[in-house]
Amino acid sequence: MPDYKELYLTLFDATEKAIRELIAAQQKCEELCLHTPLNESVLLPFPKEPVKK
């Protein structure tokens, strides 16, 4: 029979690691946005029709 506590803790640790990495990436992107001069900002056009998959 599988050790469910070990399975849970393994998954929990991996989830926590992924969340920390996503938060770090978000913070890095926010810092880049804050340090980018406004004259370099580019507005992307809004699609006229929804993208079909």
Summary of the structure (lengths in Angstrom):
residues: 53
radius of gyration: 20.0
end to end distance: 42.2
largest distance: 61.7
contacts: 69
relative contact order: 0.07
helix: 64%
strand: 0%
